[in-house]
Amino acid sequence: MRKWFARQRAKGELLNVFKIADIGNYYKSGDRERFRAPKIHDIAFNYDDKTLRYIFTLPNGVDPKLVRKKEYVFRQVFGKNIRLTGDLKKYTLTIFAGELPDKITYNYSDILSVVERDKIIVPIVAGRSREGELVVYDATNAPNLLIFGEPGSGKSSTLHSITTTLIQRYSAEEMHFYMADFKMSELNVYEQVPHVKSISYLARDLAPALEHLKRELERRGELLKAHKVRHVNKLLAAVKRDCPYVMLIIDEFVMIRDKEIMAQLLQIASLGRAYGIYAILSMQRPSHSILSTDVRGMLSVRMGFRTVDLRNALMGETPGAEKIGKDQPGKFILNRDELTELRAPYLDEEAVERILAKYKTDDWRNHSYTQMSTLLESGDTDVPTIEQEVFDDVLD
């Protein structure tokens, strides 16, 4: 009985929103004009997640734009912590009782616990949810990430959290970074870190690095073909040592104007997953001119921090990012199959320097990558198969 009353009260609150916002249509019943509100199909309380979820549909003839236009009424009645999704006719309204933490300090030990618990291979740190869950996903399943947001929104801190985590997780032999920093101020902190094979500060400097990675794709493709496997993780350890994970990070991606460079980047990002090569693109404002259909098609995950307007948020496919306030740095919308609101860990430049200090070396040289020629290029076409290597191990 208590649950029934709770549902009736919840139903009444949503019907009240429809009436205040005038979302519905009117019809005549005798001499009286009556209001037809949207139909509420489901009301679900989740006590574990501390959420209340409604599913409703609009009456025929009601303009869907009215729902977005009057979203402020939903927030006035239910509070700011809501998510309203849907289009044309069917909508889902989720009300969160829990609050995002105001600030999260970067903690590698906490991240490592999640990585080991969930057996994550290439960890990408996202943030904490309203329920306190630390969200870390695996790039081997979602290889290409777009991070965007206005200055001061927390975008840069997140980029550092992801990068420093991978550096701490893997040795310089197991993980390589190829970076582009067209602002010449964001990624220079990674100079002298042996994991980092290249930092390009001009677009023309990026071209040789991409050409190298393109050849590396071809080399790894030949290895997978020869060993009859579909991913570098399936290669025997002796062979896989020559295939470190590669993270291509491009800050201010919008600065790339050269069509040939863009074509190479798209090829690497589109084919890289099976070869252990992943990409992170970062920018302030998504736009149609830079996020073409081809670019959007190769992106697996999006992190939308505060945007200037709804158009930018929709271009990045993170609706709701335009509602994040200037006083909420680190808050963002994660789009990974579904939309989730998170708070990113905070990691300032001084903390980044402290983490990297123990890895830096004086003999580091920029653009130090070397072309690892394929066996075919060297003239040796006798590529060992898995069966041959196992047999050789037995003989040894």
C-alpha positions in Angstrom: 0.0 0.0 0.0 2.9 2.4 0.8 4.4 1.8 -2.6 1.0 2.5 -4.3 0.8 5.8 -2.5 4.3 6.7 -3.4 3.6 6.0 -7.1 0.4 8.0 -7.0 2.2 10.9 -5.5 5.0 10.7 -8.1 2.4 10.5 -10.8 0.7 13.6 -9.5 4.0 15.6 -9.4 4.7 14.8 -13.1 1.1 15.6 -14.2 1.5 18.9 -12.4 4.6 19.6 -14.4 2.7 18.9 -17.6 0.0 21.3 -16.6 2.3 24.1 -15.5 4.4 23.8 -18.7 1.3 23.4 -20.8 2.7 20.2 -22.4 -0.3 18.5 -23.9 -3.3 19.5 -26.0 -6.9 20.5 -25.4 -10.1 19.0 -26.5 -13.9 19.7 -26.0 -16.0 17.5 -23.8 -19.5 18.9 -24.0 -19.3 22.5 -23.1 -16.1 22.1 -21.3 -12.5 22.3 -22.5 -10.3 19.6 -21.1 -6.5 19.2 -21.0 -5.0 16.0 -22.3 -1.6 15.4 -20.7 1.1 13.1 -21.9 0.5 9.4 -21.0 2.7 8.1 -18.1 3.6 4.5 -18.9 5.9 3.6 -16.1 7.1 4.9 -12.7 10.1 3.1 -11.3 11.9 3.6 -8.0 15.5 2.4 -7.7 16.5 2.5 -4.1 20.0 1.2 -4.8 20.8 4.0 -7.3 18.5 6.5 -5.5 16.7 7.3 -8.7 13.1 7.8 -9.8 12.4 7.1 -13.5 9.3 8.0 -15.5 8.5 6.9 -19.1 5.9 9.0 -20.9 4.6 9.7 -24.4 3.3 12.9 -25.9 -0.3 13.0 -27.3 -0.4 13.2 -31.1 -0.1 16.8 -32.3 2.1 18.1 -29.4 5.4 19.7 -30.7 8.4 17.7 -29.3 10.3 21.0 -29.2 8.0 22.1 -26.4 9.5 19.4 -24.1 13.0 20.9 -24.5 11.8 24.5 -24.3 10.0 23.8 -21.1 12.7 21.6 -19.5 13.3 24.4 -17.0 9.8 23.6 -15.5 10.9 20.0 -14.8 14.0 21.3 -13.0 12.0 23.8 -11.0 9.7 21.1 -9.7 12.1 18.1 -9.4 15.4 20.0 -8.9 18.5 20.3 -11.1 19.6 16.7 -10.8 17.5 15.3 -13.6 18.0 13.8 -17.0 15.4 14.1 -19.7 16.0 12.0 -22.9 13.9 11.0 -25.9 12.6 12.5 -29.1 9.4 12.9 -31.2 7.0 11.0 -28.9 8.6 8.8 -26.2 10.6 10.3 -23.3 12.4 9.1 -20.2 12.8 11.4 -17.2 15.2 10.3 -14.5 15.4 12.1 -11.2 18.6 11.6 -9.1 18.3 11.8 -5.3 22.1 11.6 -4.9 24.5 14.4 -5.7 27.7 14.3 -7.6 30.7 14.9 -5.3 31.8 18.5 -5.4 35.4 17.5 -6.1 37.4 14.3 -6.6 41.1 14.2 -6.1 43.1 11.9 -8.4 44.1 8.7 -6.6 46.0 6.1 -8.6 45.4 3.4 -5.9 41.7 3.7 -6.2 41.9 3.5 -10.0 44.2 0.5 -9.8 41.7 -1.4 -7.6 39.0 -1.0 -10.2 41.4 -1.9 -13.0 42.5 -5.1 -11.3 38.9 -6.0 -10.1 37.4 -5.6 -13.6 40.5 -7.0 -15.5 40.8 -3.8 -17.6 43.7 -4.0 -20.1 44.0 -0.4 -21.3 42.3 1.7 -18.6 40.7 5.1 -19.4 39.8 7.0 -16.3 36.4 8.7 -16.5 35.1 9.8 -13.1 32.7 9.1 -10.2 29.0 8.8 -10.5 26.3 10.0 -8.1 26.3 6.6 -6.5 30.0 6.9 -5.8 31.1 4.4 -8.4 34.5 5.1 -10.0 34.0 4.6 -13.7 37.1 3.3 -15.6 36.5 1.7 -19.0 38.8 -0.4 -21.3 40.1 1.1 -24.5 40.4 -2.3 -26.1 36.6 -2.4 -26.3 36.1 1.4 -26.9 39.2 2.5 -28.7 38.7 6.2 -29.7 37.7 9.0 -27.4 36.6 12.6 -28.0 37.0 15.0 -25.1 35.6 18.5 -25.4 34.6 21.5 -23.3 35.2 25.2 -22.7 38.4 26.4 -21.0 38.3 25.8 -17.2 35.7 23.0 -17.6 38.0 20.2 -16.5 38.9 18.8 -19.9 42.7 19.2 -19.5 42.7 17.6 -16.1 40.9 14.6 -17.4 43.5 14.2 -20.3 46.3 14.2 -17.7 44.4 11.7 -15.5 44.1 9.3 -18.4 47.7 9.7 -19.6 49.4 9.5 -16.2 47.4 6.5 -15.3 48.6 4.6 -18.4 52.2 5.7 -17.7 52.0 4.3 -14.2 50.3 1.1 -15.3 52.7 0.2 -18.1 56.4 0.3 -18.7 58.0 2.3 -21.6 58.4 -0.9 -23.5 54.7 -1.8 -23.1 53.0 1.5 -23.9 54.0 4.2 -26.4 52.5 7.7 -26.7 52.4 9.9 -29.8 51.2 13.3 -28.9 50.2 16.6 -30.7 50.0 19.8 -28.7 49.1 22.6 -31.1 48.7 25.1 -28.2 52.3 24.3 -27.3 51.4 24.4 -23.6 49.4 21.4 -22.5 51.5 18.3 -23.2 55.0 19.6 -23.0 55.0 18.3 -19.4 55.5 14.8 -20.9 58.8 15.6 -22.5 61.6 13.4 -21.1 59.1 10.6 -20.3 60.5 7.5 -22.1 56.9 6.2 -22.9 56.5 9.3 -25.1 58.0 8.7 -28.6 56.8 12.0 -30.2 55.3 15.3 -29.2 54.4 17.4 -32.3 53.8 21.1 -31.7 53.0 21.9 -35.4 50.7 20.1 -37.7 53.5 19.5 -40.2 55.5 17.7 -37.5 52.6 15.3 -36.9 52.6 14.0 -40.5 55.8 11.9 -40.1 54.6 10.4 -36.9 51.3 9.4 -38.5 53.2 8.0 -41.5 55.2 5.9 -39.0 52.0 4.7 -37.3 50.4 3.9 -40.7 53.4 1.6 -41.5 53.1 0.1 -38.0 49.5 -0.8 -38.8 50.6 -2.6 -41.9 53.4 -4.4 -40.0 51.0 -5.5 -37.2 48.4 -6.6 -39.8 51.0 -8.9 -41.4 51.8 -10.4 -38.0 48.1 -11.0 -37.2 47.6 -12.6 -40.6 50.7 -14.8 -40.3 49.7 -16.0 -36.8 46.0 -16.4 -37.7 44.7 -14.2 -34.8 42.4 -11.2 -34.8 44.0 -9.0 -32.1 47.5 -8.3 -30.9 46.5 -9.5 -27.4 46.2 -13.0 -28.9 49.8 -13.1 -30.1 52.4 -15.1 -28.2 54.3 -13.2 -25.6 57.6 -13.3 -27.6 55.9 -11.7 -30.6 53.7 -9.3 -28.7 56.8 -7.7 -27.1 57.3 -6.0 -30.4 53.7 -4.7 -30.4 53.4 -2.2 -27.5 50.1 -0.5 -27.0 50.0 2.9 -28.7 48.0 5.9 -27.6 47.7 8.7 -30.1 46.7 12.0 -28.3 45.9 15.1 -30.2 45.0 18.2 -28.2 43.2 21.0 -30.1 42.3 18.5 -32.9 40.5 21.4 -34.7 43.9 22.8 -35.7 44.4 20.0 -38.3 43.6 21.6 -41.7 45.7 19.3 -44.0 43.4 16.8 -45.7 46.2 14.2 -46.1 47.0 14.4 -42.4 43.3 14.0 -41.6 43.0 11.0 -43.9 46.0 9.3 -42.3 44.6 9.9 -38.8 41.2 8.5 -39.8 42.8 5.4 -41.2 44.9 4.8 -38.1 41.9 5.4 -35.7 39.5 3.3 -37.8 41.8 0.3 -38.0 43.8 0.6 -34.8 41.6 -1.4 -32.4 42.8 -4.8 -33.5 46.4 -3.7 -33.6 46.5 -2.1 -30.1 46.5 1.5 -31.4 44.0 3.9 -29.8 43.3 7.6 -30.2 42.2 10.5 -27.9 41.1 13.7 -29.6 40.6 16.9 -27.6 39.0 20.2 -28.5 37.1 23.2 -27.1 34.1 23.4 -29.4 32.8 20.6 -31.6 31.8 21.8 -35.1 30.5 20.3 -38.3 33.5 21.5 -40.2 35.9 19.4 -38.1 33.7 16.6 -36.8 32.8 15.2 -40.2 30.7 12.1 -40.6 33.8 10.0 -41.0 35.4 11.4 -37.8 32.2 10.9 -35.8 31.9 7.4 -37.2 35.3 6.3 -35.8 34.7 7.7 -32.3 33.6 5.1 -29.6 33.3 7.3 -26.5 32.6 11.0 -25.9 33.2 13.1 -22.8 31.3 16.4 -23.0 32.3 19.0 -20.4 30.7 22.4 -20.3 29.7 23.8 -23.7 28.6 27.2 -24.7 25.3 26.1 -26.1 23.1 23.1 -27.0 24.3 23.0 -30.6 27.9 22.3 -29.4 26.6 19.7 -27.0 24.6 17.9 -29.6 27.5 18.1 -32.1 29.5 16.1 -29.5 26.5 13.9 -28.8 26.4 14.7 -25.1 23.1 16.7 -24.7 23.0 18.3 -21.2 26.6 19.5 -21.4 25.3 22.9 -22.2 23.6 23.0 -18.8 26.8 22.5 -16.8 27.6 25.7 -15.0 30.9 27.6 -14.8 31.0 26.8 -11.1 31.0 23.1 -11.8 34.5 22.2 -13.3 35.0 18.5 -13.7 31.4 17.7 -14.2 30.7 16.1 -17.6 28.5 13.9 -19.7 29.9 10.5 -20.7 28.5 9.0 -23.8 29.4 5.3 -23.9 26.4 3.6 -25.4 24.3 5.6 -22.9 24.6 9.0 -21.2 26.0 9.2 -17.7 26.8 12.3 -15.6 30.1 12.0 -13.9 32.6 14.1 -11.9 36.2 13.8 -13.2 39.2 13.4 -10.9 41.1 16.7 -10.4 44.8 16.5 -11.3 46.7 19.8 -11.5 50.0 20.4 -13.3 52.1 20.3 -10.2 50.6 16.9 -9.3 51.3 15.7 -12.9 54.9 16.8 -12.5 55.3 14.9 -9.3 54.0 11.7 -10.9 56.2 12.0 -14.0 59.4 13.0 -12.1 60.4 9.4 -11.4 60.0 8.4 -15.0 61.8 11.3 -16.7 65.3 10.7 -18.2 67.9 13.1 -19.5 68.6 11.0 -22.7 65.0 11.5 -24.0 64.8 12.6 -27.6 61.7 13.9 -29.3 60.4 12.0 -32.3 62.6 9.0 -31.2 60.3 6.4 -32.8 62.1 4.0 -35.1 60.5 2.1 -38.0 60.1 -1.5 -37.0 60.2 -3.1 -40.5 58.1 -6.0 -41.2 59.7 -9.3 -41.9 58.4 -9.0 -45.5 60.2 -5.7 -45.9 63.5 -7.3 -44.7 63.1 -10.0 -47.3 62.4 -12.7 -44.7 59.0 -14.2 -45.8 59.3 -17.2 -43.4 57.1 -15.7 -40.7 56.8 -18.2 -37.8 53.3 -19.4 -37.0 52.0 -20.0 -33.5 52.5 -23.8 -34.0 56.1 -23.3 -35.1 56.9 -21.2 -32.1 55.3 -23.6 -29.6 57.3 -26.4 -31.3 60.5 -24.4 -31.0 59.8 -23.7 -27.3 59.4 -27.5 -26.7 62.8 -28.2 -28.4 64.5 -25.5 -26.2 
